[in-house]
Amino acid sequence: MDLKIHGQANADLPSAYRKVLVPWAVQGGLNPPVITHAKGCHFFDRDGKRYLDLASGYVAVSLGHGHPKVVRAIQEQAERMCWVASSYFNDVRAEYAELLNSISPWREGLRVHFACGGAEANDDAIKIARQITRRPKVLTAYRSYHGGTIGASSMTGVDRWRDPFPALPGMIKFFAPYPYRSPFFSTDPAEETRRALQHLEQVLSHEGAQNFAAILMEPMTGSSGVVVYPPGYLEGVRALCDRHGILLVFDEIMTGFGRAGAAFAATRLQVMPDLISFAKGASASYTPLGGVLVRESIARHFDTMLFDVGHTHAGHVLAVAGGLAALKVYLEEGLFERALQIEDWLRAGLAELQAKHPVVGDVRGMGALFALELVRDRVSREPLVAWHHPGGSAPMRTFYGALLARGVHAYGRYNVTIVAPPLVISKSELDEGLEGLDAALGALEASL
Ligand SMILES: Cc1ncc(COP(=O)(O)O)c(C=O)c1O
């Protein structure tokens, strides 16, 4: 068994890999391509087959692969120093924090706490909120995804049934708007906003608003459905937080760093939280980096109070150097604004697919983060596959299989597939991806 074989046909390689790897999937019979290298918006398997990455990996590789400026910065930093304890000040961390201040959604400025990824950042955001408010409870939405640690999966609202263990004590859920399938039986966006806010107020009143440290939510949801909230909803949540002394945390792990068409979704939507958790696009996945942006007036609490949150690799200098270089590239190449151009392309291209394919029930999104919700019937909106279908379903396997055969990568959950290309994608590359989607939707419909 030689696991180091690259670029040569070896039929046994997948079964050899299956014996030693534990990927995020049902593993028996798993036979994905063996990916060996990547460049720009494409990655390649060991046979040299090219795949267009229409989902930026897990909606994170926003600069595409192998950007020379980021690669060089990481190489140089590795030679200088990879790590120093977070109790020391460090020039790279400080330069990054200053640059983050230049894109801060808050006029008052921000301070940065580092973590190694998204789930850890959300866990830390809750610790910060609890330390400041000295309150125990946290509210998060059903149909949300906040990460895989015990803390973040307790916050996560989707697939709650799958974990045989209860969420951590104090992690309370509410229903947020979902205009395409309203949990409030509403028929228009204004009614959805009004009823969703009434529901949230009731949850707060039954659970005791004075017990809540934070409401933590994605400003638009990501892998749990790419739901864009109707006008006025987030403003209403902000007002409820203000009324009850609750901190508002935006999980911008997916929406941050240009994905929603601005530096942060908070900036684009003009609703200001108190803390923002970030990861993914921050370093465009060149290094494992996450963290929490804390608005200045909140961060000041820790001038006289112990900030009791930390990890060995939090603020890992190599990881931060990747983030700093990535942010410089985002700004130099105007990629946050470019997401708005991609938004126009996606709106038009995905609307064409919807017009052509009856299986496409809804197209929604913002910036360079869109989704197709697939249905059996457009009038009844019956989902193509049940929302709670474990381990994948035959129709979606057909769809993703056809897409991969065409050399296009995308992913999603149940009947919702995400379209979130790198922010550097060209129009012709995007058209190549849309053609792949067109063919895969055709194959799916033919199989039904
Ligand atoms: C909105 C959101 N929050 C948190 C996470 C968890 O991030 P990580 O996988 O880096 O722990 C994700 C990952 O998909 C996410 O989309």
PDBQT file of the ligand as one rigid body, heavy atoms in Angstrom, charges set to zero:
ROOT
HETATM    1  C1  LIG A 501     -22.114  30.290   9.222  1.00  0.00    +0.000 C 
HETATM    2  C2  LIG A 501     -21.074  29.320   9.697  1.00  0.00    +0.000 A 
HETATM    3  N1  LIG A 501     -20.691  29.361  10.980  1.00  0.00    +0.000 NA
HETATM    4  C3  LIG A 501     -19.742  28.527  11.455  1.00  0.00    +0.000 A 
HETATM    5  C4  LIG A 501     -19.161  27.583  10.647  1.00  0.00    +0.000 A 
HETATM    6  C5  LIG A 501     -18.114  26.661  11.214  1.00  0.00    +0.000 C 
HETATM    7  O1  LIG A 501     -16.876  27.005  10.732  1.00  0.00    +0.000 OA
HETATM    8  P1  LIG A 501     -15.665  25.939  10.804  1.00  0.00    +0.000 P 
HETATM    9  O2  LIG A 501     -16.051  24.826   9.909  1.00  0.00    +0.000 OA
HETATM   10  O3  LIG A 501     -14.472  26.729  10.354  1.00  0.00    +0.000 OA
HETATM   11  O4  LIG A 501     -15.548  25.516  12.228  1.00  0.00    +0.000 OA
HETATM   12  C6  LIG A 501     -19.549  27.493   9.310  1.00  0.00    +0.000 A 
HETATM   13  C7  LIG A 501     -18.960  26.457   8.438  1.00  0.00    +0.000 C 
HETATM   14  O5  LIG A 501     -19.531  26.035   7.458  1.00  0.00    +0.000 OA
HETATM   15  C8  LIG A 501     -20.535  28.381   8.823  1.00  0.00    +0.000 A 
HETATM   16  O6  LIG A 501     -20.961  28.328   7.556  1.00  0.00    +0.000 OA
ENDROOT
TORSDOF 0
